[in-house]
Each structure stands twice: as C-alpha cells, then as structure tokens.
Amino acid sequence: MAVLLLAGCSPETTGTASPAPSSSASSSASSDPDVPKVTTPLDAAKYESKPCDIVPASTLASLRFTDPGTVQQKDDGIGAAGPSCGWKIAGEGVSMLVIIGTGNRDRGVGGLAGLYGAHERGKLPFLEPAPAVEGYPAIYLDLRDRRPIGACSMNIGVADDLAIAVDSGGYQGEQDSCAAAQQVAAAIITTLKGA
C-alpha cells in the first residue's frame, strides 16, 4: 500500500496503481454500465501543486494527524498516479494518504472508468462499490480486501476522467479505517466544491 510505503513499512501498492493505457480496454471500461458517472465534475487543478491543502487542517486534527503532510509530486515511482500527500501519527503506525489521480487521467485511463478497467484486467483484483461521498461515486479498490486488518483504500470520482484516492492504514479494523477514509473523502469534496 502506498500509505505504508510512504511510512517505510511495505512495498505493496494500492488501488491507485497506474494501469497501462490500452485504447480497447479504456474505451470498454468507459462504456461499462457498472461505472458510475460524475454528474457535476469538480476541478482539483488548484491542489495539484499543493496536494496537502486539499484536506482541511481541522479534519486532520480531528483524526489526530497533527504533523505536516509529506508531499510526493509526479514521478516514475509512487507519484506516477499523481500528486499526493501522506500523514502519519508518529509511534502508532496510523497513516492517511491522498492521491489526486492526474497520472491515470493524463494516460487516458483516468477516473473510476480507468480503475474499473484495471480491475477487469486483473491488475486490481478487489473492487467493491463504496457509499457515495457527498453525492460523488466511490469504490473500494486494492490488490486484496485489507479492510478487516485496518487498511481502507477508496477512490472517489470527482470527474469522469479523475479520481482521488484516500488510503487509511494502521487502524484496528474495517469500521474505523473506512470511517477515517470517508471523513477525509467528504472533507475533500467540500473543499473542491468551495474552490
């Protein structure tokens, strides 16, 4: 999971992996009737250079993240999915990561459609619909379902070609890890609506 990788704990990758572009795969994914559409797209461009600012400090503080976030800009490694910001609670192994999925978008496999396509091709075997976040469609997505062990990886479609990943880790189980991810996701949508 990228969250744990940022924390130096594990080399696993999350549901924000960058699927290889394939015109037939991306076009079939985008026409998949199971892929929810975004009716009112949000613009995250303002936060691409400052991804930590997409989550209000008050939301982070309520989850006990008081240290500044660590920014990872676009590169060939973790940042390939897009700019990200990660937070951790020192000494507890609890972490939160937000990735603005511009990398997938720029390769033509962005948004939830690209993630559904990666799932269909077996790149991300675990996919399950998640509760909508402030009216925006969301999915749980990962290499495997790690929610029971306290890691929740969700993606929210903010435009048909852009998803934002929220990954929580180090929690006690599914309920608290996904509740934390949902809280951060809701704060992101509120931020983008007000931008």
C-alpha positions in Angstrom: 0.0 0.0 0.0 1.4 3.4 -0.9 0.5 4.7 2.5 2.7 2.1 4.1 5.4 2.6 1.6 5.5 6.3 2.4 5.7 5.3 6.1 8.5 2.9 5.2 6.6 -0.2 6.1 5.7 -2.1 3.0 6.4 -2.1 -0.7 2.8 -3.0 -1.7 0.9 -0.8 -4.0 -2.7 0.3 -3.7 -5.8 0.7 -5.8 -4.2 3.9 -7.2 -1.9 1.9 -9.4 -1.4 3.3 -12.8 -2.9 0.9 -15.4 -1.2 0.7 -18.7 -3.1 2.5 -21.4 -5.0 0.4 -23.8 -7.4 2.0 -26.2 -9.7 -1.0 -26.3 -9.6 -1.5 -22.5 -10.2 2.1 -21.7 -13.0 2.5 -24.2 -14.7 -0.7 -23.0 -14.3 0.5 -19.4 -15.8 3.9 -20.1 -18.8 2.3 -21.7 -19.3 -0.2 -18.9 -22.8 0.4 -17.4 -21.4 -0.5 -13.9 -19.1 2.5 -13.9 -20.9 5.4 -12.1 -20.9 8.7 -13.9 -20.0 12.1 -12.3 -22.9 14.4 -12.9 -21.2 17.6 -11.5 -17.4 17.5 -12.1 -15.1 19.2 -9.7 -11.8 20.9 -10.6 -8.8 19.8 -8.5 -6.2 21.6 -10.5 -5.7 24.2 -7.8 -4.4 21.4 -5.5 -2.1 19.6 -7.9 0.9 21.7 -6.8 -0.2 21.7 -3.1 -1.9 18.3 -2.5 -1.7 18.6 1.3 -4.1 21.6 1.1 -6.9 19.5 -0.3 -7.7 18.2 3.3 -8.6 20.9 5.8 -6.3 21.0 8.9 -9.4 20.7 11.1 -10.3 17.4 9.6 -6.8 16.1 10.0 -6.7 17.3 13.6 -10.0 15.5 14.4 -8.2 12.3 13.2 -5.1 13.1 15.4 -2.9 14.0 12.4 -1.0 17.0 13.7 2.3 16.8 11.9 2.6 18.3 8.4 1.9 16.1 5.5 4.6 14.7 3.2 4.2 15.7 -0.5 5.0 13.4 -3.3 4.9 15.1 -6.7 4.5 13.3 -10.0 7.5 11.0 -10.8 8.2 7.5 -12.1 7.6 5.9 -8.6 4.8 6.4 -6.2 4.0 9.7 -7.8 3.1 8.1 -11.1 -0.6 8.0 -10.1 -0.4 11.8 -9.4 0.5 14.3 -6.7 -0.1 13.0 -3.2 0.1 13.9 0.4 0.6 11.5 3.3 0.2 11.9 7.0 1.1 9.6 9.9 0.8 9.5 13.6 4.3 9.0 15.0 4.8 5.9 17.0 1.4 4.4 16.2 1.7 3.3 12.6 -1.6 5.1 11.7 -1.4 6.8 8.3 -3.5 8.6 5.7 -2.7 9.2 2.0 -4.5 11.3 -0.6 -3.6 10.9 -4.3 -5.0 13.2 -7.0 -5.1 10.8 -9.9 -3.8 13.0 -12.7 -1.3 10.4 -13.8 -4.1 8.0 -14.9 -6.0 10.9 -16.4 -3.0 12.0 -18.4 -2.6 8.5 -19.8 -6.2 8.3 -20.9 -7.2 5.8 -18.2 -8.4 8.2 -15.5 -11.4 8.4 -13.3 -13.4 5.4 -12.0 -13.7 4.0 -15.5 -9.9 3.5 -15.7 -9.9 1.8 -12.3 -12.8 -0.5 -13.3 -10.8 -1.3 -16.4 -7.7 -2.1 -14.3 -9.9 -4.4 -12.2 -11.4 -6.1 -15.2 -7.8 -6.8 -16.5 -6.9 -8.3 -13.1 -4.5 -5.6 -12.1 -6.5 -4.6 -9.0 -8.4 -7.8 -8.0 -10.5 -6.3 -5.2 -13.2 -3.7 -6.2 -16.4 -3.1 -4.4 -18.8 -0.1 -4.6 -18.5 2.3 -1.6 -21.1 4.7 -0.2 -21.3 7.9 -2.2 -19.2 10.7 -0.8 -21.3 14.0 -0.6 -23.1 12.8 -3.8 -19.9 11.6 -5.6 -19.4 8.0 -6.6 -16.8 5.9 -4.8 -15.3 2.5 -4.8 -13.1 0.4 -2.5 -10.2 -0.8 -4.6 -7.0 -2.7 -3.8 -4.9 -5.8 -4.5 -7.0 -7.6 -1.9 -9.5 -6.6 0.7 -7.4 -5.3 3.6 -10.2 -3.5 5.4 -10.5 -6.2 8.1 -6.9 -5.6 9.1 -7.4 -1.8 9.3 -6.4 -0.6 5.8 -9.1 1.1 3.7 -8.4 2.1 0.1 -11.1 4.1 -1.6 -11.3 6.2 -4.8 -13.9 9.0 -5.3 -14.8 10.0 -8.8 -14.7 13.8 -9.0 -14.9 13.9 -12.8 -15.4 11.2 -15.3 -11.6 11.3 -16.0 -10.3 12.0 -12.5 -10.5 10.0 -9.3 -9.0 10.9 -5.9 -7.7 8.1 -3.8 -7.9 8.1 0.0 -6.0 5.4 1.8 -6.0 4.8 5.5 -3.8 2.4 7.3 -2.8 1.1 10.7 -6.3 1.2 12.2 -7.9 -1.6 14.3 -10.3 -2.9 11.6 -12.7 -2.1 8.8 -15.1 0.2 10.7 -12.5 2.7 11.9 -10.2 2.6 8.9 -13.1 3.2 6.4 -14.7 5.8 8.7 -11.5 7.8 8.7 -11.1 7.5 4.9 -14.8 8.5 4.4 -14.3 11.5 6.7 -11.2 12.7 4.7 -13.0 12.0 1.4 -16.0 14.1 2.5 -13.7 16.9 3.5 -12.0 16.8 0.1 -15.3 17.1 -1.7 -16.4 20.0 0.5 -13.0 21.7 -0.2 -13.4 21.2 -4.0 -16.9 22.5 -4.0 -15.7 25.6 -2.3 -12.7 26.1 -4.6 
